[in-house]
C-alpha cells in the first residue's frame, strides 16, 4: 500500500465517536447564525426570479384577504337575518342576501384560480431555486482545496445535497406560502376585530401574549436541537457511506457486529437529538390550540355579559355591540387562533431550514483553493533556431507563457518537464512537520523513484509537485519557473497521475480513457490503451470499448481497473508522469505486460515513481530513500547496493518497507 499522510480529521459535532461523550445542544449563537443564513437563503430564492416571486406573493395575499372575508360576511348576514326576524318580511331579505353572496362567490372563484396559478408558479420557482443551489454547491466544491476533502467525511458533504437542500425545499414550497397566507389572515382578521370591538379584542391580545411567551421559550429549545439533529443526520450518513465503501474489509475481518454496534451508537444519537427537537416542537400545537379554546370561551362569556348588561361598545366602527357582532367575533376568533396555530406549526420547518441553510452556506463560504499564478500553458511553434511563438492551433508542442509585470514583456519557455525541489519543508498542519529540507531534481526524460516505509513522505512529495498542497519553506521549480507563478490548472494539465486507488466513473471504457484528455479521438484512446497494455482485455469484452463501467468499475478486476487508469494518463500525453504505486494491484504476469507499456509511456518523459516493489524501481536513474520525511540515501540502484546502506538492506530483505 502507498503511504498517505493526511491532516487530522475534524471531529464530527453531531454524533459521538463510539463510546465517546456527546456534546450539548446548539448554542444560541448557532441558532442566531442559522436564522441569518435562512435570510440569505430567502434572498437567494427571490433572486432566482423576482418577478415570479412577486406574482406568487400577490396570489398568496389575495387568497389571504379573501380568507378574512367570511367574518364580515357572517356579520352582515346575521344583521340581515336579525332585521328580517323583526320585520317578518323574508321576501325583502333575498336581494340583500344575494347582494352579499354573489360578490363573495365571484371573489372565491378568482381566489381559487389564483391559488392554482400560485401552486404551479411555486413549484417552478422552487425547482429553479434547488437547481441553482445544487449547481453553486457543486461548483464551489470543485474550487475547494484537497485539504477540505481530507478533513470532512464524504457522506457529510453529500448530506448538503440531500437533507440540507430538502429542508429549504420544504420551507419555500410549503412553509413560506402558509406563513404568508396565515400571517395576512391574522393581520386582516385582527383589524376587523378591532373595528368591531376593542374590549373583545383585548381578550384576544391577552391570548396572543400568552402564545408569544410560550412559543418563544419552546421555540428556542426546539431550534437548538433541530440544528443538532441536522448535523447528526449528516454524521450518520457519513458513517454509513464509510462502511459501504469498506464492506470488503468489514466482511473479511468479520466486523459486522462491531460496525453494527458503532452504527447503533451513532443512530441512537440521531434518535436522541430528533426526539428532543420534536418533543419541543410537538408540544406547541396542543398548547396553542388550548389557549385558543380558552380565548373562545372567554369571548363567549364576555360578549354575553356585555349584551346582557348593555355595556357600551368601544369600537372604531362606532357600532353598538349586539348578537351580530358577537357571532361574527366568535367565528373570527376561531379563524384567528387557527391561523396563529398554523404559523407556529411552521416553526419546525423554519428551524430545520435554518439549520440546513447554515450548513449549506458554511460550505459556500469556504475559501476556494488559492491560485495567484499567472504563467499559463499555450500551444507553441518552435523554430529551428529555438525561437518560440504562441499558436492558436494545436501544434504538438507546448510552452509556458510568462508575462513579466516589471517591464510588461512576455517570454516563452518550452515545456520539457524539468522539475526541481529545493530545500522543501512541509507539514499538513503547523504542529506536525512531514518533510524536512527535501531536495530533488529531475531532468527531462529521467526516472526518479521514491522508496521508504509507509508515512515516510513519498506521496507527500508528489502532492506538492501537483500543488495539491503548498510548501511551508523552500522552492519548487518547473522548467525553471517557480510553480507558485504557474496557474494550477495549467500546471496539472502538464502532469500525468496514476494512483494506487483507482477512480473510474460511470460510463463506457472509451469515456473513462478519454477522461485524461477530453478532446482525444477514439484512435488516440485506443493507442493509449495499447500503450498501457489494456487493449487486449478491452477488445475481448462483449462490447469492447463501449462496455459500461458502474460503481467505480466494480464489474472489472482490480488489475483491469488499474490498466484503464494507466491508459487514461497515457492519453493525456504529459511530459511528467507520477506513478504512485501504479502497479501495486496488478499480479506479476500483468505487471510485466504493463511495465513494457509503461516503459514506452515513460520514454522522453520525466517520471516520478513510488513503489514498494523494488523490482519496479531498479531501472530508475536515481532512487531516493526516505525515512521520516528526510532523504537519507540517493543514487542509482548499483550505487546504493554498493553503499550497503538502508536500500541494500531493503533489497536483500534485511529490512521490510513496512
GIQUI-V871301 format. One record per residue. SS is DSSP state (~ for helix, > for strand, _ for the rest). PHI is phi in whole degrees, -180 to 180 (* if undefined). Layout:
SS_PHI / SS_PHI
//
This chain:
__* / __-80 / __-82 / __-134 / __-111 / __-105 / __-67 / __-59 / __-72 / __-74 / __-67 / __-80 / __-79 / __-78 / __-118 / __-79 / __-67 / __-51 / __84 / __-84 / __-88 / __-88 / __-78 / __-77 / __-66 / __-61 / __-76 / ~_-64 / ~_-63 / ~_-67 / ~_-63 / ~_-62 / ~_-61 / ~_-67 / ~_-69 / ~_-62 / ~_-69 / ~_-66 / ~_-63 / ~_-62 / ~_-64 / ~_-67 / ~_-63 / ~_-60 / ~_-65 / ~_-66 / ~_-66 / ~_-59 / __-168 / ~_-57 / ~_-66 / ~_-62 / ~_-63 / ~_-62 / ~_-65 / ~_-62 / ~_-64 / ~_-60 / ~_-61 / ~_-66 / ~_-66 / ~_-62 / ~_-63 / ~_-69 / ~_-62 / ~_-62 / ~_-66 / ~_-82 / ~_-65 / ~_-56 / ~_-62 / ~_-67 / ~_-59 / ~_-63 / ~_-64 / ~_-67 / ~_-64 / ~_-61 / ~_-64 / ~_-63 / ~_-63 / ~_-63 / ~_-63 / ~_-67 / ~_-61 / ~_-74 / ~_-90 / __78 / __-97 / ~_-73 / ~_-67 / ~_-68 / ~_-77 / ~_-58 / ~_-59 / ~_-65 / ~_-70 / ~_-63 / ~_-64 / ~_-90 / ~_-72 / ~_-60 / ~_-61 / ~_-66 / ~_-63 / ~_-62 / ~_-61 / ~_-69 / ~_-63 / ~_-63 / ~_-63 / ~_-65 / ~_-62 / ~_-68 / ~_-65 / ~_-63 / ~_-61 / ~_-62 / ~_-63 / ~_-69 / ~_-66 / ~_-62 / ~_-63 / ~_-64 / ~_-67 / ~_-63 / ~_-66 / ~_-62 / ~_-62 / ~_-66 / ~_-61 / ~_-65 / ~_-65 / ~_-64 / ~_-62 / ~_-66 / ~_-63 / ~_-66 / ~_-63 / ~_-65 / ~_-60 / ~_-68 / ~_-91 / __-80 / __-71 / ~_-60 / ~_-57 / ~_-61 / ~_-76 / ~_-75 / __-111 / __-133 / __-65 / ~_-66 / ~_-65 / ~_-65 / ~_-65 / ~_-60 / ~_-63 / ~_-62 / ~_-81 / ~_-110 / ~_-66 / ~_-66 / ~_-66 / ~_-66 / ~_-63 / ~_-71 / ~_-61 / ~_-63 / ~_-68 / ~_-75 / ~_-90 / ~_-122 / ~_-69 / ~_-61 / ~_-60 / ~_-66 / ~_-64 / ~_-63 / ~_-66 / ~_-65 / ~_-63 / ~_-68 / ~_-60 / ~_-59 / ~_-66 / ~_-63 / ~_-65 / ~_-62 / ~_-65 / ~_-65 / ~_-64 / ~_-62 / ~_-66 / ~_-87 / __-163 / ~_-72 / ~_-60 / ~_-67 / ~_-65 / ~_-61 / ~_-63 / ~_-64 / ~_-63 / ~_-60 / ~_-63 / ~_-63 / ~_-60 / ~_-61 / ~_-63 / ~_-64 / ~_-63 / ~_-67 / ~_-61 / ~_-62 / ~_-70 / ~_-69 / ~_-63 / ~_-63 / ~_-65 / ~_-63 / ~_-61 / ~_-58 / ~_-80 / ~_-68 / ~_-62 / ~_-67 / ~_-62 / ~_-62 / ~_-70 / ~_-66 / ~_-61 / ~_-62 / ~_-65 / ~_-65 / ~_-64 / ~_-62 / ~_-65 / ~_-62 / ~_-63 / ~_-64 / ~_-70 / ~_-61 / ~_-65 / __-106 / ~_-60 / ~_-63 / ~_-66 / ~_-59 / ~_-74 / ~_-68 / __-101 / __54 / __-99 / ~_-57 / ~_-67 / ~_-66 / ~_-69 / ~_-64 / ~_-64 / ~_-66 / ~_-64 / ~_-60 / ~_-67 / ~_-66 / ~_-66 / ~_-64 / ~_-63 / ~_-64 / ~_-61 / ~_-63 / ~_-64 / ~_-65 / ~_-62 / ~_-66 / ~_-62 / ~_-77 / ~_-62 / ~_-63 / ~_-69 / ~_-79 / ~_-81 / ~_-70 / ~_-60 / ~_-60 / ~_-65 / ~_-63 / ~_-61 / ~_-72 / ~_-63 / ~_-61 / ~_-66 / ~_-63 / ~_-61 / ~_-61 / ~_-64 / ~_-63 / ~_-66 / ~_-63 / ~_-66 / ~_-63 / ~_-65 / ~_-62 / ~_-65 / ~_-62 / ~_-69 / ~_-64 / ~_-96 / __65 / __-62 / __-60 / __-87 / __-111 / __-148 / __-76 / __-82 / __80 / __-78 / __-74 / __-78 / __-144 / ~_-63 / ~_-65 / ~_-73 / ~_-63 / ~_-60 / ~_-65 / ~_-65 / ~_-62 / ~_-64 / ~_-67 / ~_-65 / ~_-63 / ~_-65 / ~_-62 / ~_-67 / ~_-63 / ~_-74 / ~_-61 / ~_-64 / ~_-62 / ~_-63 / ~_-67 / ~_-67 / __-80 / ~_-60 / ~_-57 / ~_-65 / ~_-66 / ~_-65 / ~_-65 / ~_-65 / ~_-62 / ~_-66 / ~_-66 / ~_-64 / ~_-62 / ~_-69 / ~_-64 / ~_-75 / ~_-61 / ~_-73 / ~_-65 / __-89 / __-62 / __-68 / __-69 / __-61 / __-70 / __-150 / __-101 / __-70 / __-134 / >_-86 / >_-119 / >_-100 / >_-131 / >_-66 / >_-136 / >_-104 / >_-115 / __-76 / __-62 / __-87 / __91 / __-68 / >_-113 / >_-129 / >_-78 / __-125 / __-84 / __-116 / __-68 / __-121 / __88 / __-124 / >_-126 / >_-147 / >_-86 / >_-93 / >_-118 / >_-78 / __-102 / __-68 / __-63 / __-118 / __79 / __-83 / >_-127 / >_-117 / >_-120 / >_-121 / >_-62 / __-75 / __-119 / __101 / __-87 / >_-118 / >_-137 / >_-108 / >_-120 / >_51 / >_-86 / >_-115 / >_-158 / __-145 / __-68 / >_-147 / __-60 / __-80 / >_-135 / __-82 / __-107 / >_-115 / >_-128 / >_50 / >_-87 / >_-126 / >_-142 / >_-131 / >_-137 / __-82 / __-53 / __90 / __-84 / >_-114 / >_-112 / >_-115 / >_-118 / >_-130 / >_156 / __-69 / __-58 / __91 / __-74 / __116 / ~_-66 / ~_-65 / ~_-58 / ~_-61 / ~_-68 / ~_-64 / ~_-75 / ~_-63 / __-75 / __60 / __-67 / __-135 / __-103 / __-73 / __-85 / >_-154 / >_96 / >_-143 / >_-124 / >_-119 / >_-126 / __53 / __83 / >_-106 / >_-60 / ~_-63 / ~_-65 / ~_-87 / >_-91 / __-59 / ~_-60 / ~_-62 / ~_-71 / ~_-61 / ~_-72 / ~_-65 / __-88 / >_-117 / >_-105 / >_-135 / >_-124 / __-100 / __-67 / __-86 / __-77 / __-117 / __-113 / __-117 / __-62 / >_157 / >_-80 / ~_-59 / ~_-60 / ~_-65 / ~_-70 / ~_-68 / ~_-66 / __-57 / __-73 / __-158 / __-64 / __-98 / __-69 / __-80 / ~_-60 / ~_-65 / ~_-64 / ~_-65 / ~_-68 / ~_-65 / ~_-64 / ~_-65 / ~_-64 / ~_-62 / ~_-83 / __82 / __-97 / ~_-61 / ~_-59 / ~_-77 / ~_-65 / ~_-69 / __-86 / __-69 / __-54 / __-113 / ~_56 / ~_-71 / ~_-94 / __-66 / >_-84 / >_-106 / __-133 / __51 / __62 / __72 / __-66 / __-83 / __-115 / __-74 / ~_-61 / ~_-65 / ~_-65 / ~_-62 / ~_-67 / ~_-63 / ~_-66 / ~_-65 / ~_-68 / ~_-64 / ~_-63 / ~_-70 / ~_-67 / ~_-68 / ~_-71 / __52 / __-84 / __-76 / >_-125 / >_-117 / >_-119 / >_-113 / >_-98 / __55 / __-65 / __-114 / __-68 / __-98 / __-111 / __-68 / ~_-60 / ~_-65 / ~_-65 / ~_-60 / ~_-64 / ~_-65 / ~_-64 / ~_-61 / ~_-64 / ~_-66 / ~_-68 / ~_-60 / ~_-67 / ~_-62 / ~_-85 / __-61 / __76 / __-113 / >_-82 / >_-129 / >_-112 / >_-120 / >_-115 / __-154 / __-94 / __-79 / ~_-65 / ~_-64 / ~_-84 / __-116 / __-60 / __-92 / __-73 / __-67 / >_-146 / >_-118 / >_-104 / >_-103 / >_-107 / >_-148 / __52 / __82 / >_-125 / >_-84 / >_-101 / >_-148 / >_-152 / >_154 / __-76 / ~_-57 / ~_-64 / ~_-64 / ~_-70 / ~_-65 / ~_-65 / ~_-72 / __55 / __-101 / ~_-63 / ~_-61 / ~_-60 / ~_-69 / ~_-65 / ~_-67 / ~_-86 / __90 / __-69 / __-115 / __-110 / __-62 / __-85
//
